[in-house]
Amino acid sequence: MGNRNTELHRLMYACLDELRGIYTTEQSVRILLVLCFIHRLNVTEPCIIEKLQWRRLTKEISIFDMLNDGLKELEYQNKQFEGSFTSLITPSFHHTHVSSISAVNEVIDNLRSYPFANQEEIVEFINLVAFSFSNNEMYGTPQAITKLLLGLIDIEQIHSYADYCSGISSVAIEMFRQLKMLKINNDISYYGEEINVSAYLISKLLMNVNRVQHFNIVNKDVLERVSNNGEELTFDFIFCDGPFGMAWNPLEAQSDPRYKYGIPPRSSADWAFYQNVLYHLKETGKALVVGTKGTLVRSTEVSIRKAIIEEDLIEAIITMPANLYYATSISTELIIFNKNKPQNRKDKILFIDASEYSHRTNRNQYTIADKDITKIIDTYRDGIEEERFSRFIDRKKIELYNFSLNTKEYLDFDVLKDSFHQSVKLGDIAEIRRGVQLSNEEYSDLSLSPTHYLLNIKDIDNGSITYDEAAKITYKKPDWLVKFAIRPMDILITSKGSAVKFAIVEDHCKEAFISGNLSIIRVDPKRYNAYVLYEFLQSEIGRRMIDGLQTGTTIKLINPSRLEQLEIPMFELDVMNEVGDQLKKNKNEYEESIREIEHRFETQKHVLIEQLGFNLSI
């Protein structure tokens, strides 16, 4: 089986190589899919359309004329194919030349000469071409998520299934293939909505190739307004892998019945897609949607999460590894909605952290091993709790966390907090403020008569601050001297970036403002010691807890309002001050010794090099 699959991959790449350079990748895949379908007709139903029979292909007949005429006749005689093939392939044939004719003929020769075992193997090859293309595009759901999805649901009990933002319907095809493999005679009706025309057309082709009996795929925008008087389609199971953080127009949603839990902000339509899912879900139905961490924690959508959580519609949150999607490091979250939760799961949510369960498949993508997918499935189905991997959290505790659904807060943050003898929220012992945001024009104007350095991420390194002479500005308003100017004992933390960095402002600091990429943590000395806090934040425990507060996909963000909620260990103030003084002394001595060692190293290096008669200073 493995060798046969390898051979099919070789055939696919050989065919695509013939078309490369003449057509784009998308055009090449479209052409190959249609030619594969025609080849299948030639093998299984050679009399269906005479104009598409390979035997008619001679040097006197242009392959492009033959395909255009034959596909039009095929679509005319079979209404289920109407527009599918001609829309996929004809636009690529508007401008033909000798090279394109030769390339298409070579692809046909490759298909005709390949010894397909049977028509099922031809279907397998068509699926392979379509899935390989979709997995390399943003509208393709990664195979790992598809496998996991099919393990999390009882497909034998599903009679109606919908996919909003269905792509090429790869998830549906896998579901139907699994039903066939398990010999489950379940006549599922499938409904899909997809805005991308190419994906929509390929989806219809795949439905026909795989002989799916009951399907309806619509080329439309999922968020297109739903009328109060319109027909309400409902389904046993719904899947949605929509675009992440897509901007939209919430004004159009004012009278839309789907948004009973609230209208999401203009900056992100995530919870618009999810509410669409809930609207179309039967009262006994289950749904799975894909999102990002921002989906689970953004303050702009807290009222929507609150309303949905209070109706007890969320059964589980699964944090997935990064890089599952092609050519992006984005990390994802799975939300399982269930309108009919088991009694023992009511008023609680199961959190599963599978973020570390991945391995690289190629330079652009990671996946999840089958054994790890099985572990996630078993954990969800059996309700298994495992330290730092899975845990049930009741609704009251989620309310205490302001309806955040961040897995790491409950599996790391909450557990670590409970290990402290006493704790206090960071916002209760310190003022936290993000730096000044400047446009390029503002920066240019303010740098004409500079009074202060402007600190950025690059200026924070190994706990120290570097003052860049090329980055200096003056203040726009007098209150900047209070809001954005650093003071001794301030802790600086990066607000965005790939890694969190810290620095503590020393006694003899220079006058400087912080940029919007940094935040100031200004500790109240009557309540806490800055050096003790600085060391805690940099510790393994502190970093793990901060990691649980981060949002963002490719660029990690730390919002000051979320940082205020960080629970830190509380100690007697006298003890903290005594320890803090020693920590400060220890840090200063360490940095001084490093400077001395670096100076001695440079001095000795120059002396040794000069023995060769070579002057490094020139």
C-alpha positions as CSV (number, residue, x, y, z in Angstrom):
1,M,0.0,0.0,0.0
2,G,2.8,2.4,0.9
3,N,4.7,1.7,-2.4
4,R,1.5,2.2,-4.4
5,N,0.8,5.5,-2.6
6,T,4.4,6.6,-3.5
7,E,3.8,5.7,-7.1
8,L,0.6,7.8,-7.2
9,H,2.5,10.8,-5.8
10,R,5.2,10.4,-8.5
11,L,2.5,10.3,-11.1
12,M,0.9,13.5,-9.7
13,Y,4.3,15.4,-9.7
14,A,5.2,14.1,-13.2
15,C,1.9,15.5,-14.5
16,L,2.2,18.8,-12.7
17,D,5.9,19.1,-13.9
18,E,4.6,19.0,-17.5
19,L,2.4,22.0,-16.8
20,R,4.8,24.0,-14.7
21,G,6.0,27.2,-16.2
22,I,3.1,27.3,-18.6
23,Y,0.4,27.6,-16.0
24,T,0.2,28.7,-12.4
25,T,0.1,26.1,-9.7
26,E,-3.7,26.6,-9.3
27,Q,-4.3,26.4,-13.0
28,S,-2.2,23.2,-13.3
29,V,-4.1,21.5,-10.5
30,R,-7.4,22.5,-12.1
31,I,-6.4,21.1,-15.4
32,L,-5.0,17.9,-13.9
33,L,-8.2,17.3,-11.9
34,V,-10.5,17.7,-14.9
35,L,-8.2,15.5,-17.1
36,C,-8.3,12.8,-14.3
37,F,-12.1,13.0,-14.3
38,I,-12.2,12.6,-18.0
39,H,-9.8,9.6,-17.8
40,R,-12.1,8.0,-15.2
41,L,-15.0,8.4,-17.6
42,N,-12.9,6.8,-20.4
43,V,-12.2,3.8,-18.2
44,T,-15.6,3.3,-16.6
45,E,-18.1,4.9,-18.9
46,P,-16.5,5.2,-22.4
47,C,-19.8,5.9,-24.1
48,I,-21.0,8.7,-22.0
49,I,-19.6,11.5,-24.2
50,E,-18.0,10.6,-27.5
51,K,-16.2,13.9,-27.8
52,L,-14.3,13.2,-24.6
53,Q,-13.0,9.7,-25.6
54,W,-9.2,9.6,-25.7
55,R,-9.3,7.5,-28.9
56,R,-10.6,10.5,-30.8
57,L,-7.6,12.4,-29.9
58,T,-5.5,12.7,-33.0
59,K,-3.0,15.3,-34.4
60,E,-5.8,16.7,-36.5
61,I,-8.0,17.5,-33.5
62,S,-7.0,20.2,-31.1
63,I,-7.0,19.0,-27.5
64,F,-8.4,22.3,-26.4
65,D,-11.3,22.3,-28.9
66,M,-12.0,18.7,-28.0
67,L,-12.1,19.5,-24.2
68,N,-14.2,22.6,-24.6
69,D,-16.8,21.0,-26.8
70,G,-16.9,17.7,-24.8
71,L,-17.1,19.3,-21.4
72,K,-20.0,21.6,-22.5
73,E,-21.9,18.6,-23.8
74,L,-21.2,16.7,-20.6
75,E,-22.5,19.5,-18.5
76,Y,-25.6,19.9,-20.7
77,Q,-26.5,16.2,-20.5
78,N,-25.7,16.0,-16.7
79,K,-27.2,19.0,-14.9
80,Q,-25.3,18.1,-11.6
81,F,-22.1,19.0,-13.5
82,E,-23.4,22.3,-14.8
83,G,-20.6,24.9,-14.9
84,S,-18.2,22.7,-12.9
85,F,-15.7,21.6,-15.5
86,T,-15.8,24.5,-18.0
87,S,-15.4,27.0,-15.1
88,L,-12.4,25.1,-13.8
89,I,-10.5,24.6,-17.0
90,T,-11.7,26.8,-19.9
91,P,-10.2,30.1,-18.6
92,S,-6.8,28.5,-18.8
93,F,-7.2,27.7,-22.4
94,H,-8.0,31.2,-23.7
95,H,-4.4,31.6,-25.0
96,T,-2.9,28.4,-26.4
97,H,0.4,27.7,-28.1
98,V,2.5,24.7,-29.1
99,S,4.0,24.3,-25.6
100,S,0.6,24.3,-23.9
101,I,-0.8,21.8,-26.4
102,S,2.3,19.5,-25.9
103,A,2.1,19.8,-22.1
104,V,-1.6,18.8,-21.9
105,N,-1.0,15.9,-24.3
106,E,1.9,14.7,-22.2
107,V,-0.3,14.7,-19.1
108,I,-3.0,12.7,-20.9
109,D,-0.3,10.2,-22.1
110,N,0.9,9.9,-18.5
111,L,-2.6,9.1,-17.2
112,R,-3.4,6.7,-20.1
113,S,-0.1,4.8,-19.6
114,Y,-0.3,4.5,-15.8
115,P,-1.6,1.0,-14.8
116,F,-4.4,2.0,-12.4
117,A,-5.6,-1.1,-10.5
118,N,-9.3,-0.1,-10.8
119,Q,-11.6,2.9,-10.9
120,E,-11.3,3.2,-7.1
121,E,-7.6,3.9,-7.5
122,I,-8.4,6.6,-10.0
123,V,-10.7,8.2,-7.5
124,E,-8.0,7.9,-4.9
125,F,-5.6,9.7,-7.3
126,I,-8.1,12.5,-7.9
127,N,-8.5,13.0,-4.1
128,L,-4.8,13.0,-3.7
129,V,-4.3,15.8,-6.2
130,A,-7.1,17.9,-4.7
131,F,-6.0,17.3,-1.1
132,S,-2.3,18.0,-1.8
133,F,-3.3,21.3,-3.3
134,S,-5.8,22.3,-0.5
135,N,-3.3,21.4,2.2
136,N,-0.9,23.9,0.7
137,E,-3.5,26.7,0.8
138,M,-5.2,28.6,3.6
139,Y,-8.6,27.2,2.7
140,G,-7.4,23.7,3.4
141,T,-7.9,22.1,6.8
142,P,-4.7,20.3,7.9
143,Q,-4.9,16.5,7.8
144,A,-4.1,16.3,11.6
145,I,-7.2,18.3,12.4
146,T,-9.4,16.3,10.1
147,K,-8.2,13.0,11.7
148,L,-8.8,14.4,15.1
149,L,-12.3,15.7,14.2
150,L,-13.4,12.4,12.9
151,G,-12.3,10.7,16.1
152,L,-14.1,13.2,18.3
153,I,-17.5,12.5,16.9
154,D,-19.7,9.5,16.4
155,I,-20.2,9.6,12.7
156,E,-22.5,6.6,12.7
157,Q,-25.0,8.7,14.6
158,I,-24.9,11.7,12.2
159,H,-27.6,12.1,9.6
160,S,-27.0,15.7,8.5
161,Y,-23.6,17.4,8.4
162,A,-22.7,21.0,7.4
163,D,-19.4,22.7,6.8
164,Y,-19.3,26.5,6.8
165,C,-16.2,27.7,4.9
166,S,-16.0,24.2,3.4
167,G,-13.0,24.7,1.2
168,I,-12.9,21.7,-1.2
169,S,-14.9,19.7,1.3
170,S,-11.9,17.6,2.2
171,V,-13.3,16.9,5.7
172,A,-16.6,15.7,4.2
173,I,-14.8,13.5,1.7
174,E,-12.7,11.9,4.6
175,M,-15.9,11.3,6.6
176,F,-17.6,9.5,3.7
177,R,-14.5,7.5,3.0
178,Q,-14.3,6.5,6.6
179,L,-18.0,5.4,6.6
180,K,-17.3,3.3,3.6
181,M,-14.2,1.8,5.1
182,L,-16.0,0.9,8.3
183,K,-18.9,-0.5,6.1
184,I,-21.4,1.8,8.0
185,N,-24.5,2.3,5.9
186,N,-25.4,5.8,7.0
187,D,-27.0,8.0,4.4
188,I,-25.6,11.3,5.5
189,S,-26.8,14.5,3.8
190,Y,-24.0,17.1,3.4
191,Y,-24.3,20.8,3.1
192,G,-21.4,23.2,2.4
193,E,-20.9,26.9,2.0
194,E,-17.7,28.3,0.4
195,I,-16.9,31.8,-0.9
196,N,-13.8,30.8,-2.9
197,V,-14.9,29.9,-6.5
198,S,-12.0,27.5,-7.2
199,A,-12.6,25.6,-3.9
200,Y,-16.3,25.5,-4.6
201,L,-15.9,24.0,-8.1
202,I,-13.4,21.4,-7.0
203,S,-15.7,20.5,-4.1
204,K,-18.5,19.8,-6.5
205,L,-16.2,17.7,-8.7
206,L,-15.0,15.7,-5.7
207,M,-18.6,15.0,-4.5
208,N,-19.4,13.5,-7.9
209,V,-16.1,11.6,-8.2
210,N,-16.6,10.0,-4.8
211,R,-20.3,9.3,-5.5
212,V,-21.7,11.2,-2.6
213,Q,-25.5,10.9,-3.1
214,H,-26.9,13.7,-1.0
215,F,-25.0,17.0,-1.1
216,N,-25.7,20.7,-1.6
217,I,-22.7,23.0,-1.9
218,V,-23.3,26.7,-2.3
219,N,-20.9,29.4,-3.5
220,K,-21.6,32.2,-1.0
221,D,-20.3,34.3,1.9
222,V,-21.1,32.5,5.2
223,L,-21.7,35.9,6.8
224,E,-24.2,37.0,4.2
225,R,-27.2,38.3,6.1
226,V,-29.8,35.7,7.2
227,S,-33.4,36.9,7.0
228,N,-35.7,36.5,10.1
229,N,-38.3,35.0,7.8
230,G,-35.8,32.7,5.9
231,E,-35.6,29.0,6.1
232,E,-33.5,27.8,9.0
233,L,-31.3,24.9,8.1
234,T,-30.3,22.8,11.1
235,F,-27.8,19.9,11.3
236,D,-26.7,17.1,13.6
237,F,-23.0,18.1,13.2
238,I,-21.3,21.2,11.9
239,F,-17.7,22.0,11.3
240,C,-16.2,25.4,10.6
241,D,-12.6,26.3,9.8
242,G,-13.1,29.9,8.8
243,P,-10.6,32.7,8.2
244,F,-8.9,33.8,11.5
245,G,-9.3,37.3,12.7
246,M,-11.0,38.5,9.5
247,A,-12.2,42.1,9.5
248,W,-15.9,42.5,8.7
249,N,-18.8,45.0,8.7
250,P,-20.8,44.5,11.9
251,L,-23.4,47.1,10.8
252,E,-24.9,44.5,8.5
253,A,-25.5,42.2,11.4
254,Q,-27.8,44.4,13.3
255,S,-31.0,42.6,12.4
256,D,-29.5,39.2,11.8
257,P,-31.1,36.5,14.0
258,R,-27.8,34.6,14.3
259,Y,-26.1,37.0,16.6
260,K,-28.3,36.5,19.7
261,Y,-25.2,36.4,22.0
262,G,-23.8,39.7,20.7
263,I,-22.3,41.3,17.6
264,P,-18.5,40.8,17.3
265,P,-16.2,43.8,16.7
266,R,-15.2,45.1,13.3
267,S,-11.6,43.8,13.8
268,S,-12.6,40.1,14.0
269,A,-15.5,38.0,12.7
270,D,-14.5,34.8,14.6
271,W,-17.5,34.8,16.9
272,A,-19.7,35.7,13.9
273,F,-18.7,32.4,12.3
274,Y,-19.2,30.5,15.5
275,Q,-22.6,32.0,16.2
276,N,-23.6,31.1,12.7
277,V,-22.7,27.5,13.6
278,L,-24.8,27.6,16.8
279,Y,-27.7,29.1,14.9
280,H,-27.8,26.1,12.5
281,L,-27.1,23.4,15.1
282,K,-29.9,21.1,16.2
283,E,-30.9,21.1,19.8
284,T,-29.2,17.7,20.1
285,G,-26.3,18.7,17.9
286,K,-22.6,19.0,18.2
287,A,-20.1,21.3,16.4
288,L,-16.4,21.8,16.1
289,V,-14.8,25.1,15.1
290,V,-11.2,26.2,14.6
291,G,-9.9,29.4,16.1
292,T,-6.8,31.1,17.6
293,K,-5.9,32.0,21.2
294,G,-7.1,35.5,20.5
295,T,-10.6,34.0,19.9
296,L,-10.6,32.7,23.5
297,V,-9.3,35.7,25.4
298,R,-10.0,39.0,23.5
299,S,-11.7,41.5,25.9
300,T,-13.7,42.9,23.0
301,E,-15.6,39.6,22.8
302,V,-15.9,38.8,26.5
303,S,-19.7,39.5,26.6
304,I,-20.2,37.0,23.7
305,R,-18.2,34.3,25.5
306,K,-19.9,35.0,28.7
307,A,-23.4,34.5,27.2
308,I,-22.4,31.3,25.4
309,I,-20.7,29.9,28.5
310,E,-23.7,30.8,30.7
311,E,-25.9,28.8,28.3
312,D,-23.4,25.8,28.8
313,L,-22.8,25.3,25.1
314,I,-19.1,24.7,25.2
315,E,-18.0,21.2,26.0
316,A,-14.2,21.3,25.4
317,I,-11.3,23.5,24.3
318,I,-8.3,21.8,22.7
319,T,-5.1,23.8,22.3
320,M,-3.3,22.6,19.1
321,P,0.3,22.8,18.1
322,A,1.7,25.7,16.0
323,N,2.6,25.2,12.3
324,L,-0.2,22.8,11.4
325,Y,-1.2,25.0,8.6
326,Y,1.0,25.2,5.5
327,A,3.7,28.0,5.5
328,T,2.5,29.7,8.7
329,S,3.5,29.4,12.3
330,I,0.0,30.1,13.4
331,S,-1.3,28.1,16.4
332,T,-4.9,27.0,16.6
333,E,-7.6,26.1,19.1
334,L,-10.5,23.7,18.7
335,I,-13.8,24.6,20.3
336,I,-16.3,21.8,20.7
337,F,-19.9,23.1,21.1
338,N,-22.5,20.6,22.4
339,K,-26.2,21.5,22.8
340,N,-26.8,18.2,24.5
341,K,-23.9,17.8,27.0
342,P,-23.9,14.6,29.2
343,Q,-25.1,15.2,32.7
344,N,-21.7,14.7,34.3
345,R,-20.2,17.4,32.0
346,K,-22.8,20.1,32.6
347,D,-21.6,23.5,33.9
348,K,-18.0,22.6,33.2
349,I,-15.5,22.7,30.3
350,L,-12.8,20.2,29.5
351,F,-9.5,21.9,28.7
352,I,-6.8,19.9,26.8
353,D,-3.4,21.2,26.0
354,A,-1.9,19.4,23.0
355,S,0.4,22.3,22.0
356,E,3.6,20.2,22.4
357,Y,2.3,17.1,20.5
358,S,3.7,17.7,17.0
359,H,6.6,16.8,14.7
360,R,7.8,18.3,11.4
361,T,6.6,16.8,8.1
362,N,8.4,19.3,5.8
363,R,10.1,22.6,6.1
364,N,6.8,24.5,6.0
365,Q,4.5,22.3,8.1
366,Y,4.1,20.2,11.3
367,T,1.6,17.5,12.1
368,I,0.4,15.3,15.0
369,A,1.4,11.6,15.2
370,D,-1.5,9.1,15.2
371,K,-0.7,8.0,18.7
372,D,-1.0,11.5,20.0
373,I,-4.3,12.0,18.1
374,T,-5.5,8.9,19.8
375,K,-4.5,10.2,23.2
376,I,-6.4,13.5,22.6
377,I,-9.5,11.5,21.4
378,D,-9.4,9.2,24.4
379,T,-9.0,12.1,26.8
380,Y,-12.0,13.9,25.4
381,R,-14.2,10.8,25.1
382,D,-13.3,9.3,28.5
383,G,-13.0,12.7,30.4
384,I,-9.5,11.9,31.5
385,E,-7.7,14.5,33.7
386,E,-3.9,14.6,33.5
387,E,-1.5,17.1,35.1
388,R,-0.6,19.9,32.7
389,F,-2.5,18.1,29.8
390,S,-6.2,18.0,30.6
391,R,-8.6,19.3,33.3
392,F,-12.3,20.0,33.8
393,I,-13.0,23.5,34.9
394,D,-16.3,24.5,36.4
395,R,-18.2,27.5,35.2
396,K,-17.8,29.5,38.4
397,K,-14.0,29.4,38.1
398,I,-14.2,30.5,34.4
399,E,-16.2,33.4,35.6
400,L,-13.4,34.4,38.0
401,Y,-11.1,34.5,35.1
402,N,-13.4,36.9,33.3
403,F,-14.6,34.2,30.9
404,S,-11.2,33.6,29.4
405,L,-11.0,30.2,27.6
406,N,-7.2,30.1,27.5
407,T,-6.2,26.5,28.2
408,K,-2.8,27.5,29.7
409,E,-4.5,29.7,32.3
410,Y,-6.3,26.7,33.7
411,L,-3.6,24.0,33.2
412,D,-0.5,26.0,34.1
413,F,-1.4,29.4,35.5
414,D,-4.1,28.2,37.9
415,V,-2.2,25.1,39.1
416,L,1.0,27.1,39.7
417,K,-1.0,29.8,41.5
418,D,-2.5,27.2,43.8
419,S,1.1,26.1,44.7
420,F,1.8,29.5,46.3
421,H,1.2,29.8,50.0
422,Q,-0.3,33.2,49.5
423,S,-0.8,35.1,46.2
424,V,-1.8,38.6,45.0
425,K,-2.7,39.9,41.6
426,L,0.0,41.9,40.0
427,G,-2.4,44.8,39.3
428,D,-2.9,45.1,43.1
429,I,0.7,45.8,43.8
430,A,1.9,47.6,40.7
431,E,0.8,50.1,38.0
432,I,1.1,48.6,34.5
433,R,1.1,50.9,31.5
434,R,2.0,50.3,27.8
435,G,4.4,52.7,26.1
436,V,3.6,55.5,23.6
437,Q,2.4,54.7,20.1
438,L,3.9,56.9,17.5
439,S,3.3,57.2,13.7
440,N,6.4,57.6,11.5
441,E,5.4,61.2,10.9
442,E,5.1,61.9,14.7
443,Y,8.4,60.3,15.3
444,S,10.1,62.5,12.7
445,D,8.6,65.6,14.2
446,L,9.5,64.7,17.8
447,S,13.1,63.8,16.9
448,L,14.0,67.3,15.7
449,S,14.7,68.6,19.3
450,P,15.2,65.4,21.3
451,T,15.2,65.4,25.1
452,H,14.7,61.6,25.8
453,Y,15.8,58.3,24.5
454,L,13.0,56.1,23.0
455,L,13.4,52.5,24.1
456,N,12.2,49.6,22.0
457,I,12.4,45.8,22.0
458,K,16.0,45.8,20.6
459,D,17.1,47.9,23.6
460,I,16.2,45.2,26.1
461,D,18.9,42.5,26.4
462,N,19.9,40.1,29.2
463,G,18.0,42.2,31.8
464,S,19.8,45.4,30.8
465,I,18.9,48.6,28.9
466,T,20.8,49.9,25.9
467,Y,20.3,53.6,25.1
468,D,20.4,54.2,21.3
469,E,21.7,57.6,20.4
470,A,19.9,57.4,17.0
471,A,16.6,56.9,18.7
472,K,15.8,60.1,20.7
473,I,12.6,62.2,20.8
474,T,11.0,64.9,22.9
475,Y,7.6,64.7,24.5
476,K,4.3,65.8,22.8
477,K,2.4,66.4,26.0
478,P,3.7,67.1,29.6
479,D,1.8,64.1,30.9
480,W,4.3,61.9,28.9
481,L,6.8,62.6,31.7
482,V,4.5,60.7,34.1
483,K,3.0,58.1,31.7
484,F,5.9,57.0,29.6
485,A,9.1,58.1,31.2
486,I,11.1,55.4,33.0
487,R,12.1,55.6,36.7
488,P,14.5,53.7,38.9
489,M,13.1,50.3,40.0
490,D,10.6,50.2,37.0
491,I,10.4,46.8,35.4
492,L,10.2,46.8,31.6
493,I,8.6,44.0,29.7
494,T,8.1,43.5,26.0
495,S,4.5,43.9,24.9
496,K,4.9,42.0,21.7
497,G,7.5,39.9,19.9
498,S,8.5,36.2,19.5
499,A,10.0,36.0,23.1
500,V,9.3,37.9,26.3
501,K,12.2,40.1,27.6
502,F,12.6,41.9,30.9
503,A,14.8,44.6,32.3
504,I,14.9,46.5,35.5
505,V,15.7,50.2,35.5
506,E,18.8,51.0,37.6
507,D,19.4,53.9,39.9
508,H,21.5,55.9,37.5
509,C,19.3,55.6,34.4
510,K,19.1,58.0,31.5
511,E,16.0,60.0,30.7
512,A,13.9,57.8,28.3
513,F,10.4,57.0,27.2
514,I,9.2,53.5,26.3
515,S,7.6,52.7,22.9
516,G,4.3,50.9,22.4
517,N,6.2,47.6,22.1
518,L,7.1,47.8,25.8
519,S,5.2,48.1,29.1
520,I,6.2,49.5,32.4
521,I,5.5,47.6,35.6
522,R,5.8,50.3,38.4
523,V,5.8,48.5,41.7
524,D,4.3,50.1,44.8
525,P,7.3,49.8,47.3
526,K,4.8,49.8,50.2
527,R,3.3,46.5,48.9
528,Y,6.1,44.6,47.1
529,N,9.8,44.6,46.2
530,A,10.6,45.3,42.6
531,Y,13.7,43.1,42.6
532,V,11.8,40.1,44.0
533,L,9.1,40.6,41.4
534,Y,11.7,41.0,38.6
535,E,13.3,37.6,39.5
536,F,9.9,35.9,39.8
537,L,8.8,37.1,36.4
538,Q,12.0,35.7,34.9
539,S,11.8,32.4,36.6
540,E,10.6,29.3,34.9
541,I,7.3,29.4,36.8
542,G,6.8,33.1,36.0
543,R,7.5,32.7,32.3
544,R,5.1,29.7,32.1
545,M,2.4,31.8,33.8
546,I,3.1,34.8,31.4
547,D,3.0,32.4,28.5
548,G,-0.6,31.6,29.5
549,L,-1.5,35.3,29.2
550,Q,-0.1,35.8,25.8
551,T,-2.3,36.3,22.8
552,G,-1.6,36.7,19.1
553,T,-0.9,34.2,16.4
554,T,2.5,34.7,14.7
555,I,3.4,37.7,16.9
556,K,2.9,37.2,20.6
557,L,1.2,40.0,22.5
558,I,0.8,40.8,26.2
559,N,-2.0,43.1,27.1
560,P,-1.5,45.2,30.3
561,S,-5.0,44.5,31.4
562,R,-4.3,40.7,31.3
563,L,-1.0,41.2,32.9
564,E,-2.8,42.8,35.9
565,Q,-4.6,39.5,36.5
566,L,-1.3,37.6,36.9
567,E,-1.2,35.9,40.3
568,I,2.2,36.2,42.0
569,P,3.4,34.8,45.3
570,M,3.0,37.1,48.3
571,F,5.5,37.3,51.2
572,E,6.1,39.5,54.2
573,L,7.3,42.9,53.0
574,D,10.2,43.1,55.4
575,V,11.5,39.7,54.2
576,M,11.0,40.7,50.6
577,N,12.9,43.9,51.1
578,E,15.8,42.1,52.7
579,V,16.0,39.5,50.0
580,G,15.4,42.2,47.3
581,D,18.4,44.2,48.5
582,Q,20.6,41.1,48.3
583,L,19.2,40.4,44.8
584,K,20.0,43.9,43.7
585,K,23.5,43.7,45.1
586,N,24.0,40.3,43.5
587,K,22.9,41.5,40.1
588,N,25.1,44.6,40.2
589,E,28.1,42.5,41.2
590,Y,27.4,40.0,38.5
591,E,27.1,42.7,35.8
592,E,30.3,44.4,37.0
593,S,32.2,41.2,36.9
594,I,31.0,40.6,33.3
595,R,32.2,44.1,32.3
596,E,35.6,43.4,33.9
597,I,36.0,40.1,32.2
598,E,35.0,41.6,28.8
599,H,37.4,44.5,29.3
600,R,40.2,42.0,30.2
601,F,39.4,39.8,27.3
602,E,39.6,42.7,24.8
603,T,42.8,44.1,26.3
604,Q,44.6,40.7,26.2
605,K,43.3,40.1,22.6
606,H,44.8,43.4,21.4
607,V,48.2,42.7,23.2
608,L,48.4,39.2,21.6
609,I,47.5,40.5,18.1
610,E,49.9,43.3,18.3
611,Q,52.7,40.7,18.8
612,L,52.1,39.9,15.1
613,G,52.6,43.5,14.1
614,F,48.9,43.9,13.3
615,N,46.9,46.8,14.8
616,L,43.2,46.0,15.3
617,S,42.2,49.6,15.8
618,I,43.0,50.7,12.3
